């Protein structure tokens, strides 16, 4: 990844680099690779995320219906 520094403005170049890395998903990948996660643990996290998502959708539907 390449970022040009213009007029010795390193702060602006750093902000642009951070934005590019975030859009590319590099920070998420680094966070995932910090430690080993087994298949079972990945499944548990995915299942818990699905349950949270389902509860959130149900709550939203109930609010729309006025309950």
PyMOL Python script that loads the backbone (N, CA, C, O; Angstrom):
from pymol import cmd

cmd.read_pdbstr("""\
ATOM      1  N   UNK A   1       0.853  -1.161   0.000  1.00  0.00           N
ATOM      2  CA  UNK A   1       0.000   0.000   0.000  1.00  0.00           C
ATOM      3  C   UNK A   1       0.907   1.234   0.000  1.00  0.00           C
ATOM      4  O   UNK A   1       1.904   1.280   0.719  1.00  0.00           O
ATOM      5  N   UNK A   2       0.556   2.210  -0.798  1.00  0.00           N
ATOM      6  CA  UNK A   2       1.423   3.364  -0.974  1.00  0.00           C
ATOM      7  C   UNK A   2       0.641   4.641  -0.690  1.00  0.00           C
ATOM      8  O   UNK A   2      -0.493   4.806  -1.139  1.00  0.00           O
ATOM      9  N   UNK A   3       1.273   5.547   0.069  1.00  0.00           N
ATOM     10  CA  UNK A   3       0.679   6.848   0.370  1.00  0.00           C
ATOM     11  C   UNK A   3       1.745   7.903   0.107  1.00  0.00           C
ATOM     12  O   UNK A   3       2.866   7.798   0.604  1.00  0.00           O
ATOM     13  N   UNK A   4       1.397   8.907  -0.665  1.00  0.00           N
ATOM     14  CA  UNK A   4       2.330   9.986  -0.962  1.00  0.00           C
ATOM     15  C   UNK A   4       2.275  11.046   0.134  1.00  0.00           C
ATOM     16  O   UNK A   4       1.200  11.429   0.596  1.00  0.00           O
ATOM     17  N   UNK A   5       3.466  11.516   0.543  1.00  0.00           N
ATOM     18  CA  UNK A   5       3.559  12.595   1.526  1.00  0.00           C
ATOM     19  C   UNK A   5       3.795  13.882   0.756  1.00  0.00           C
ATOM     20  O   UNK A   5       4.795  14.026   0.052  1.00  0.00           O
ATOM     21  N   UNK A   6       2.867  14.808   0.898  1.00  0.00           N
ATOM     22  CA  UNK A   6       2.970  16.070   0.174  1.00  0.00           C
ATOM     23  C   UNK A   6       3.342  17.194   1.135  1.00  0.00           C
ATOM     24  O   UNK A   6       2.772  17.302   2.220  1.00  0.00           O
ATOM     25  N   UNK A   7       4.280  18.014   0.745  1.00  0.00           N
ATOM     26  CA  UNK A   7       4.710  19.183   1.520  1.00  0.00           C
ATOM     27  C   UNK A   7       5.109  18.809   2.947  1.00  0.00           C
ATOM     28  O   UNK A   7       4.824  19.551   3.887  1.00  0.00           O
ATOM     29  N   UNK A   8       5.762  17.668   3.109  1.00  0.00           N
ATOM     30  CA  UNK A   8       6.212  17.193   4.422  1.00  0.00           C
ATOM     31  C   UNK A   8       5.080  17.106   5.441  1.00  0.00           C
ATOM     32  O   UNK A   8       5.311  17.259   6.640  1.00  0.00           O
ATOM     33  N   UNK A   9       3.855  16.860   4.969  1.00  0.00           N
ATOM     34  CA  UNK A   9       2.702  16.749   5.853  1.00  0.00           C
ATOM     35  C   UNK A   9       2.486  15.265   6.179  1.00  0.00           C
ATOM     36  O   UNK A   9       1.668  14.584   5.559  1.00  0.00           O
ATOM     37  N   UNK A  10       3.240  14.796   7.163  1.00  0.00           N
ATOM     38  CA  UNK A  10       3.198  13.385   7.529  1.00  0.00           C
ATOM     39  C   UNK A  10       1.888  13.037   8.232  1.00  0.00           C
ATOM     40  O   UNK A  10       1.381  11.927   8.071  1.00  0.00           O
ATOM     41  N   UNK A  11       1.336  13.966   9.005  1.00  0.00           N
ATOM     42  CA  UNK A  11       0.089  13.698   9.728  1.00  0.00           C
ATOM     43  C   UNK A  11      -1.048  13.373   8.768  1.00  0.00           C
ATOM     44  O   UNK A  11      -1.809  12.432   8.993  1.00  0.00           O
ATOM     45  N   UNK A  12      -1.159  14.144   7.712  1.00  0.00           N
ATOM     46  CA  UNK A  12      -2.221  13.906   6.737  1.00  0.00           C
ATOM     47  C   UNK A  12      -1.995  12.568   6.022  1.00  0.00           C
ATOM     48  O   UNK A  12      -2.944  11.822   5.783  1.00  0.00           O
ATOM     49  N   UNK A  13      -0.752  12.271   5.688  1.00  0.00           N
ATOM     50  CA  UNK A  13      -0.444  11.002   5.023  1.00  0.00           C
ATOM     51  C   UNK A  13      -0.759   9.825   5.945  1.00  0.00           C
ATOM     52  O   UNK A  13      -1.236   8.786   5.488  1.00  0.00           O
ATOM     53  N   UNK A  14      -0.493   9.986   7.236  1.00  0.00           N
ATOM     54  CA  UNK A  14      -0.789   8.931   8.198  1.00  0.00           C
ATOM     55  C   UNK A  14      -2.293   8.694   8.310  1.00  0.00           C
ATOM     56  O   UNK A  14      -2.734   7.548   8.392  1.00  0.00           O
ATOM     57  N   UNK A  15      -3.082   9.768   8.315  1.00  0.00           N
ATOM     58  CA  UNK A  15      -4.540   9.638   8.361  1.00  0.00           C
ATOM     59  C   UNK A  15      -5.057   8.905   7.126  1.00  0.00           C
ATOM     60  O   UNK A  15      -5.939   8.051   7.222  1.00  0.00           O
ATOM     61  N   UNK A  16      -4.499   9.247   5.965  1.00  0.00           N
ATOM     62  CA  UNK A  16      -4.911   8.589   4.718  1.00  0.00           C
ATOM     63  C   UNK A  16      -4.550   7.106   4.762  1.00  0.00           C
ATOM     64  O   UNK A  16      -5.339   6.259   4.345  1.00  0.00           O
ATOM     65  N   UNK A  17      -3.347   6.792   5.273  1.00  0.00           N
ATOM     66  CA  UNK A  17      -2.918   5.401   5.380  1.00  0.00           C
ATOM     67  C   UNK A  17      -3.840   4.614   6.308  1.00  0.00           C
ATOM     68  O   UNK A  17      -4.239   3.495   5.986  1.00  0.00           O
ATOM     69  N   UNK A  18      -4.178   5.194   7.455  1.00  0.00           N
ATOM     70  CA  UNK A  18      -5.066   4.514   8.399  1.00  0.00           C
ATOM     71  C   UNK A  18      -6.428   4.251   7.780  1.00  0.00           C
ATOM     72  O   UNK A  18      -7.007   3.182   7.975  1.00  0.00           O
ATOM     73  N   UNK A  19      -6.943   5.223   7.032  1.00  0.00           N
ATOM     74  CA  UNK A  19      -8.244   5.056   6.385  1.00  0.00           C
ATOM     75  C   UNK A  19      -8.184   3.936   5.347  1.00  0.00           C
ATOM     76  O   UNK A  19      -9.104   3.123   5.256  1.00  0.00           O
ATOM     77  N   UNK A  20      -7.095   3.893   4.561  1.00  0.00           N
ATOM     78  CA  UNK A  20      -6.951   2.841   3.552  1.00  0.00           C
ATOM     79  C   UNK A  20      -6.855   1.467   4.206  1.00  0.00           C
ATOM     80  O   UNK A  20      -7.464   0.507   3.734  1.00  0.00           O
ATOM     81  N   UNK A  21      -6.088   1.373   5.296  1.00  0.00           N
ATOM     82  CA  UNK A  21      -5.950   0.097   5.990  1.00  0.00           C
ATOM     83  C   UNK A  21      -7.277  -0.355   6.587  1.00  0.00           C
ATOM     84  O   UNK A  21      -7.595  -1.544   6.575  1.00  0.00           O
ATOM     85  N   UNK A  22      -8.046   0.590   7.107  1.00  0.00           N
ATOM     86  CA  UNK A  22      -9.332   0.243   7.696  1.00  0.00           C
ATOM     87  C   UNK A  22     -10.306  -0.235   6.626  1.00  0.00           C
ATOM     88  O   UNK A  22     -11.032  -1.206   6.840  1.00  0.00           O
ATOM     89  N   UNK A  23     -10.331   0.434   5.481  1.00  0.00           N
ATOM     90  CA  UNK A  23     -11.217   0.018   4.401  1.00  0.00           C
ATOM     91  C   UNK A  23     -10.799  -1.337   3.830  1.00  0.00           C
ATOM     92  O   UNK A  23     -11.638  -2.110   3.369  1.00  0.00           O
ATOM     93  N   UNK A  24      -9.512  -1.613   3.865  1.00  0.00           N
ATOM     94  CA  UNK A  24      -8.988  -2.872   3.350  1.00  0.00           C
ATOM     95  C   UNK A  24      -9.246  -4.029   4.317  1.00  0.00           C
ATOM     96  O   UNK A  24      -9.172  -5.192   3.919  1.00  0.00           O
ATOM     97  N   UNK A  25      -9.545  -3.725   5.577  1.00  0.00           N
ATOM     98  CA  UNK A  25      -9.812  -4.761   6.569  1.00  0.00           C
ATOM     99  C   UNK A  25      -8.564  -5.274   7.258  1.00  0.00           C
ATOM    100  O   UNK A  25      -8.589  -6.342   7.870  1.00  0.00           O
ATOM    101  N   UNK A  26      -7.485  -4.537   7.167  1.00  0.00           N
ATOM    102  CA  UNK A  26      -6.227  -4.985   7.747  1.00  0.00           C
ATOM    103  C   UNK A  26      -6.286  -5.015   9.277  1.00  0.00           C
ATOM    104  O   UNK A  26      -5.730  -5.926   9.891  1.00  0.00           O
ATOM    105  N   UNK A  27      -6.944  -4.043   9.899  1.00  0.00           N
ATOM    106  CA  UNK A  27      -7.009  -3.996  11.355  1.00  0.00           C
ATOM    107  C   UNK A  27      -7.799  -5.185  11.901  1.00  0.00           C
ATOM    108  O   UNK A  27      -7.425  -5.766  12.919  1.00  0.00           O
ATOM    109  N   UNK A  28      -8.888  -5.545  11.225  1.00  0.00           N
ATOM    110  CA  UNK A  28      -9.670  -6.705  11.658  1.00  0.00           C
ATOM    111  C   UNK A  28      -8.852  -7.984  11.541  1.00  0.00           C
ATOM    112  O   UNK A  28      -8.909  -8.846  12.418  1.00  0.00           O
ATOM    113  N   UNK A  29      -8.098  -8.101  10.465  1.00  0.00           N
ATOM    114  CA  UNK A  29      -7.274  -9.290  10.268  1.00  0.00           C
ATOM    115  C   UNK A  29      -6.188  -9.383  11.337  1.00  0.00           C
ATOM    116  O   UNK A  29      -5.917 -10.469  11.849  1.00  0.00           O
ATOM    117  N   UNK A  30      -5.570  -8.265  11.677  1.00  0.00           N
ATOM    118  CA  UNK A  30      -4.547  -8.273  12.721  1.00  0.00           C
ATOM    119  C   UNK A  30      -5.150  -8.677  14.060  1.00  0.00           C
ATOM    120  O   UNK A  30      -4.537  -9.429  14.817  1.00  0.00           O
ATOM    121  N   UNK A  31      -6.337  -8.185  14.350  1.00  0.00           N
ATOM    122  CA  UNK A  31      -7.001  -8.511  15.604  1.00  0.00           C
ATOM    123  C   UNK A  31      -7.320 -10.010  15.658  1.00  0.00           C
ATOM    124  O   UNK A  31      -7.188 -10.637  16.709  1.00  0.00           O
ATOM    125  N   UNK A  32      -7.739 -10.578  14.526  1.00  0.00           N
ATOM    126  CA  UNK A  32      -8.058 -12.004  14.480  1.00  0.00           C
ATOM    127  C   UNK A  32      -6.810 -12.861  14.637  1.00  0.00           C
ATOM    128  O   UNK A  32      -6.886 -13.952  15.202  1.00  0.00           O
ATOM    129  N   UNK A  33      -5.685 -12.403  14.159  1.00  0.00           N
ATOM    130  CA  UNK A  33      -4.461 -13.204  14.175  1.00  0.00           C
ATOM    131  C   UNK A  33      -3.638 -13.025  15.446  1.00  0.00           C
ATOM    132  O   UNK A  33      -2.549 -13.589  15.548  1.00  0.00           O
ATOM    133  N   UNK A  34      -4.124 -12.264  16.408  1.00  0.00           N
ATOM    134  CA  UNK A  34      -3.356 -12.065  17.633  1.00  0.00           C
ATOM    135  C   UNK A  34      -3.138 -13.373  18.378  1.00  0.00           C
ATOM    136  O   UNK A  34      -2.067 -13.596  18.942  1.00  0.00           O
ATOM    137  N   UNK A  35      -4.144 -14.237  18.386  1.00  0.00           N
ATOM    138  CA  UNK A  35      -4.009 -15.527  19.047  1.00  0.00           C
ATOM    139  C   UNK A  35      -4.811 -16.577  18.287  1.00  0.00           C
ATOM    140  O   UNK A  35      -5.700 -16.254  17.499  1.00  0.00           O
ATOM    141  N   UNK A  36      -4.481 -17.826  18.539  1.00  0.00           N
ATOM    142  CA  UNK A  36      -5.130 -18.932  17.835  1.00  0.00           C
ATOM    143  C   UNK A  36      -6.554 -19.111  18.336  1.00  0.00           C
ATOM    144  O   UNK A  36      -6.812 -19.062  19.539  1.00  0.00           O
ATOM    145  N   UNK A  37      -7.483 -19.321  17.393  1.00  0.00           N
ATOM    146  CA  UNK A  37      -8.878 -19.579  17.731  1.00  0.00           C
ATOM    147  C   UNK A  37      -9.263 -20.906  17.086  1.00  0.00           C
ATOM    148  O   UNK A  37      -9.164 -21.069  15.870  1.00  0.00           O
ATOM    149  N   UNK A  38      -9.701 -21.850  17.913  1.00  0.00           N
ATOM    150  CA  UNK A  38     -10.052 -23.173  17.396  1.00  0.00           C
ATOM    151  C   UNK A  38     -11.353 -23.115  16.606  1.00  0.00           C
ATOM    152  O   UNK A  38     -12.088 -22.129  16.663  1.00  0.00           O
ATOM    153  N   UNK A  39     -11.626 -24.197  15.863  1.00  0.00           N
ATOM    154  CA  UNK A  39     -12.854 -24.248  15.066  1.00  0.00           C
ATOM    155  C   UNK A  39     -14.087 -24.181  15.955  1.00  0.00           C
ATOM    156  O   UNK A  39     -15.062 -23.503  15.631  1.00  0.00           O
ATOM    157  N   UNK A  40     -14.035 -24.892  17.080  1.00  0.00           N
ATOM    158  CA  UNK A  40     -15.174 -24.888  17.994  1.00  0.00           C
ATOM    159  C   UNK A  40     -15.445 -23.503  18.554  1.00  0.00           C
ATOM    160  O   UNK A  40     -16.596 -23.093  18.700  1.00  0.00           O
ATOM    161  N   UNK A  41     -14.376 -22.790  18.864  1.00  0.00           N
ATOM    162  CA  UNK A  41     -14.534 -21.434  19.397  1.00  0.00           C
ATOM    163  C   UNK A  41     -15.097 -20.497  18.330  1.00  0.00           C
ATOM    164  O   UNK A  41     -15.923 -19.635  18.629  1.00  0.00           O
ATOM    165  N   UNK A  42     -14.649 -20.668  17.086  1.00  0.00           N
ATOM    166  CA  UNK A  42     -15.192 -19.862  15.991  1.00  0.00           C
ATOM    167  C   UNK A  42     -16.680 -20.118  15.832  1.00  0.00           C
ATOM    168  O   UNK A  42     -17.463 -19.191  15.627  1.00  0.00           O
ATOM    169  N   UNK A  43     -17.070 -21.407  15.932  1.00  0.00           N
ATOM    170  CA  UNK A  43     -18.492 -21.758  15.828  1.00  0.00           C
ATOM    171  C   UNK A  43     -19.297 -21.125  16.951  1.00  0.00           C
ATOM    172  O   UNK A  43     -20.379 -20.585  16.719  1.00  0.00           O
ATOM    173  N   UNK A  44     -18.769 -21.191  18.169  1.00  0.00           N
ATOM    174  CA  UNK A  44     -19.480 -20.601  19.313  1.00  0.00           C
ATOM    175  C   UNK A  44     -19.658 -19.101  19.135  1.00  0.00           C
ATOM    176  O   UNK A  44     -20.728 -18.561  19.418  1.00  0.00           O
ATOM    177  N   UNK A  45     -18.609 -18.424  18.665  1.00  0.00           N
ATOM    178  CA  UNK A  45     -18.706 -16.974  18.434  1.00  0.00           C
ATOM    179  C   UNK A  45     -19.726 -16.669  17.347  1.00  0.00           C
ATOM    180  O   UNK A  45     -20.511 -15.730  17.474  1.00  0.00           O
ATOM    181  N   UNK A  46     -19.717 -17.463  16.277  1.00  0.00           N
ATOM    182  CA  UNK A  46     -20.661 -17.237  15.184  1.00  0.00           C
ATOM    183  C   UNK A  46     -22.093 -17.475  15.650  1.00  0.00           C
ATOM    184  O   UNK A  46     -22.998 -16.721  15.294  1.00  0.00           O
ATOM    185  N   UNK A  47     -22.298 -18.521  16.443  1.00  0.00           N
ATOM    186  CA  UNK A  47     -23.640 -18.817  16.948  1.00  0.00           C
ATOM    187  C   UNK A  47     -24.119 -17.706  17.873  1.00  0.00           C
ATOM    188  O   UNK A  47     -25.271 -17.280  17.784  1.00  0.00           O
ATOM    189  N   UNK A  48     -23.246 -17.232  18.762  1.00  0.00           N
ATOM    190  CA  UNK A  48     -23.616 -16.150  19.674  1.00  0.00           C
ATOM    191  C   UNK A  48     -23.934 -14.878  18.896  1.00  0.00           C
ATOM    192  O   UNK A  48     -24.866 -14.154  19.245  1.00  0.00           O
ATOM    193  N   UNK A  49     -23.166 -14.603  17.845  1.00  0.00           N
ATOM    194  CA  UNK A  49     -23.433 -13.416  17.030  1.00  0.00           C
ATOM    195  C   UNK A  49     -24.779 -13.543  16.334  1.00  0.00           C
ATOM    196  O   UNK A  49     -25.517 -12.563  16.229  1.00  0.00           O
ATOM    197  N   UNK A  50     -25.108 -14.742  15.855  1.00  0.00           N
ATOM    198  CA  UNK A  50     -26.400 -14.961  15.216  1.00  0.00           C
ATOM    199  C   UNK A  50     -27.550 -14.772  16.183  1.00  0.00           C
ATOM    200  O   UNK A  50     -28.577 -14.195  15.827  1.00  0.00           O
ATOM    201  N   UNK A  51     -27.384 -15.257  17.408  1.00  0.00           N
ATOM    202  CA  UNK A  51     -28.427 -15.084  18.424  1.00  0.00           C
ATOM    203  C   UNK A  51     -28.622 -13.608  18.735  1.00  0.00           C
ATOM    204  O   UNK A  51     -29.754 -13.136  18.835  1.00  0.00           O
ATOM    205  N   UNK A  52     -27.509 -12.872  18.892  1.00  0.00           N
ATOM    206  CA  UNK A  52     -27.617 -11.427  19.158  1.00  0.00           C
ATOM    207  C   UNK A  52     -28.317 -10.716  18.010  1.00  0.00           C
ATOM    208  O   UNK A  52     -29.170  -9.855  18.230  1.00  0.00           O
ATOM    209  N   UNK A  53     -27.953 -11.079  16.781  1.00  0.00           N
ATOM    210  CA  UNK A  53     -28.556 -10.462  15.607  1.00  0.00           C
ATOM    211  C   UNK A  53     -30.054 -10.755  15.548  1.00  0.00           C
ATOM    212  O   UNK A  53     -30.850  -9.870  15.234  1.00  0.00           O
ATOM    213  N   UNK A  54     -30.435 -11.989  15.849  1.00  0.00           N
ATOM    214  CA  UNK A  54     -31.844 -12.389  15.826  1.00  0.00           C
ATOM    215  C   UNK A  54     -32.640 -11.631  16.883  1.00  0.00           C
ATOM    216  O   UNK A  54     -33.735 -11.140  16.609  1.00  0.00           O
ATOM    217  N   UNK A  55     -32.086 -11.537  18.094  1.00  0.00           N
ATOM    218  CA  UNK A  55     -32.774 -10.805  19.166  1.00  0.00           C
ATOM    219  C   UNK A  55     -32.934  -9.334  18.811  1.00  0.00           C
ATOM    220  O   UNK A  55     -33.968  -8.729  19.092  1.00  0.00           O
ATOM    221  N   UNK A  56     -31.911  -8.765  18.194  1.00  0.00           N
ATOM    222  CA  UNK A  56     -31.970  -7.361  17.798  1.00  0.00           C
ATOM    223  C   UNK A  56     -33.060  -7.145  16.756  1.00  0.00           C
ATOM    224  O   UNK A  56     -33.810  -6.172  16.833  1.00  0.00           O
ATOM    225  N   UNK A  57     -33.152  -8.054  15.778  1.00  0.00           N
ATOM    226  CA  UNK A  57     -34.191  -7.943  14.749  1.00  0.00           C
ATOM    227  C   UNK A  57     -35.578  -8.103  15.351  1.00  0.00           C
ATOM    228  O   UNK A  57     -36.500  -7.382  14.971  1.00  0.00           O
ATOM    229  N   UNK A  58     -35.745  -9.043  16.291  1.00  0.00           N
ATOM    230  CA  UNK A  58     -37.038  -9.238  16.944  1.00  0.00           C
ATOM    231  C   UNK A  58     -37.445  -7.997  17.725  1.00  0.00           C
ATOM    232  O   UNK A  58     -38.605  -7.587  17.689  1.00  0.00           O
ATOM    233  N   UNK A  59     -36.495  -7.404  18.427  1.00  0.00           N
ATOM    234  CA  UNK A  59     -36.780  -6.198  19.201  1.00  0.00           C
ATOM    235  C   UNK A  59     -37.195  -5.064  18.272  1.00  0.00           C
ATOM    236  O   UNK A  59     -38.113  -4.305  18.584  1.00  0.00           O
ATOM    237  N   UNK A  60     -36.524  -4.950  17.138  1.00  0.00           N
ATOM    238  CA  UNK A  60     -36.850  -3.904  16.172  1.00  0.00           C
ATOM    239  C   UNK A  60     -38.255  -4.113  15.612  1.00  0.00           C
ATOM    240  O   UNK A  60     -39.013  -3.154  15.469  1.00  0.00           O
ATOM    241  N   UNK A  61     -38.609  -5.371  15.291  1.00  0.00           N
ATOM    242  CA  UNK A  61     -39.954  -5.663  14.776  1.00  0.00           C
ATOM    243  C   UNK A  61     -41.026  -5.330  15.806  1.00  0.00           C
ATOM    244  O   UNK A  61     -42.074  -4.786  15.458  1.00  0.00           O
ATOM    245  N   UNK A  62     -40.770  -5.655  17.075  1.00  0.00           N
ATOM    246  CA  UNK A  62     -41.741  -5.370  18.126  1.00  0.00           C
ATOM    247  C   UNK A  62     -41.949  -3.868  18.288  1.00  0.00           C
ATOM    248  O   UNK A  62     -43.074  -3.416  18.505  1.00  0.00           O
ATOM    249  N   UNK A  63     -40.880  -3.100  18.185  1.00  0.00           N
ATOM    250  CA  UNK A  63     -41.010  -1.646  18.294  1.00  0.00           C
ATOM    251  C   UNK A  63     -41.795  -1.083  17.121  1.00  0.00           C
ATOM    252  O   UNK A  63     -42.554  -0.128  17.285  1.00  0.00           O
ATOM    253  N   UNK A  64     -41.620  -1.665  15.935  1.00  0.00           N
ATOM    254  CA  UNK A  64     -42.364  -1.199  14.765  1.00  0.00           C
ATOM    255  C   UNK A  64     -43.851  -1.486  14.915  1.00  0.00           C
ATOM    256  O   UNK A  64     -44.685  -0.698  14.471  1.00  0.00           O
ATOM    257  N   UNK A  65     -44.187  -2.614  15.541  1.00  0.00           N
ATOM    258  CA  UNK A  65     -45.586  -2.972  15.733  1.00  0.00           C
ATOM    259  C   UNK A  65     -46.207  -2.236  16.918  1.00  0.00           C
ATOM    260  O   UNK A  65     -47.426  -2.247  17.088  1.00  0.00           O
ATOM    261  N   UNK A  66     -45.385  -1.608  17.722  1.00  0.00           N
ATOM    262  CA  UNK A  66     -45.883  -0.816  18.845  1.00  0.00           C
ATOM    263  C   UNK A  66     -46.149  -1.634  20.092  1.00  0.00           C
ATOM    264  O   UNK A  66     -46.996  -1.258  20.903  1.00  0.00           O
ATOM    265  N   UNK A  67     -45.459  -2.724  20.261  1.00  0.00           N
ATOM    266  CA  UNK A  67     -45.651  -3.560  21.444  1.00  0.00           C
ATOM    267  C   UNK A  67     -44.706  -3.178  22.542  1.00  0.00           C
ATOM    268  O   UNK A  67     -44.730  -3.781  23.615  1.00  0.00           O
TER     269      UNK A  67
END
""", "prot")
cmd.dss("prot")
cmd.show_as("cartoon", "prot")
cmd.util.cbc("prot")
cmd.orient("prot")
